[in-house]
Amino acid sequence: DAMVIQNPRYQVTQFGKPVTLSCSQTLNHNVMYWYQQKSSQAPKLLFHYYDKDFNNEADTPDNFQSRRPNTSFCFLDIRSPGLGDAAMYLCATKIGRRNEQFFGPGTRLTVL
Amino acid sequence: DQQVKQNSPSLSVQEGRISILNCDYTNSMFDYFLWYKKYPAEGPTFLISISSIKDKNEDGRFTVFLNKSAKHLSLHIVPSQPGDSAVYFCAASDGGGADGLTFGKGTHLIIQP
């Protein structure tokens, strides 16, 4: 009964070649998040959606974009991936009344 | 500048003993704190949380303590079991709305038989 699904689990792209990561949720929650986690680092929030309202973190590079065509789906687009963008990308939605977040399994991005 | 710090990258504990994971924060606006557990190749799994109006929250083998004056929280696991071996992340939020979480770098807990 997966509640947050991320596809693909592993993605390999070439330097500069656009890539899209996909996330879907079955909780029908109005909030979705994208985090980036580099090796041995803390997960870092890139942006979140509250319904269709897009909220970008101040230090998220312009290279990262997102789309949310409906409540269930959210996409992360990396327009020109650099070697430094290799990371685990985590999608999450909210559960509970407070800010408990439920994470998907992540997509491991490799940039060659 | 890290607002949530986990200063121990790893911790080794014998099975059956108590595991204590520590976390410090600097942002006074944080009012909700969470612990997540992460296995390799999986996303973080929510474990337990605590509001800043409390100083303790317990759920089975897991207890979280919050010391607001020291801006410190800790997660106690007792007794520790082999399945507890994982990376534990401390996270914090302010306002409780739709804002994202601020995470620490994690502590790798290893339970030895």
Boltz contact constraints between the chains, C-beta under 6 A:
constraints:
  - contact:
      token1: [A, 31]
      token2: [B, 98]
      max_distance: 6.0
  - contact:
      token1: [A, 33]
      token2: [B, 100]
      max_distance: 6.0
  - contact:
      token1: [A, 42]
      token2: [B, 103]
      max_distance: 6.0
  - contact:
      token1: [A, 42]
      token2: [B, 104]
      max_distance: 6.0
  - contact:
      token1: [A, 42]
      token2: [B, 105]
      max_distance: 6.0
  - contact:
      token1: [A, 43]
      token2: [B, 103]
      max_distance: 6.0
  - contact:
      token1: [A, 45]
      token2: [B, 100]
      max_distance: 6.0
  - contact:
      token1: [A, 48]
      token2: [B, 100]
      max_distance: 6.0
  - contact:
      token1: [A, 50]
      token2: [B, 98]
      max_distance: 6.0
  - contact:
      token1: [A, 90]
      token2: [B, 43]
      max_distance: 6.0
  - contact:
      token1: [A, 98]
      token2: [B, 32]
      max_distance: 6.0
  - contact:
      token1: [A, 98]
      token2: [B, 96]
      max_distance: 6.0
  - contact:
      token1: [A, 99]
      token2: [B, 32]
      max_distance: 6.0
  - contact:
      token1: [A, 99]
      token2: [B, 93]
      max_distance: 6.0
  - contact:
      token1: [A, 99]
      token2: [B, 96]
      max_distance: 6.0
  - contact:
      token1: [A, 100]
      token2: [B, 46]
      max_distance: 6.0
  - contact:
      token1: [A, 103]
      token2: [B, 43]
      max_distance: 6.0
  - contact:
      token1: [A, 103]
      token2: [B, 44]
      max_distance: 6.0
  - contact:
      token1: [A, 104]
      token2: [B, 43]
      max_distance: 6.0
  - contact:
      token1: [A, 105]
      token2: [B, 42]
      max_distance: 6.0
  - contact:
      token1: [A, 105]
      token2: [B, 43]
      max_distance: 6.0
  - contact:
      token1: [A, 106]
      token2: [B, 43]
      max_distance: 6.0
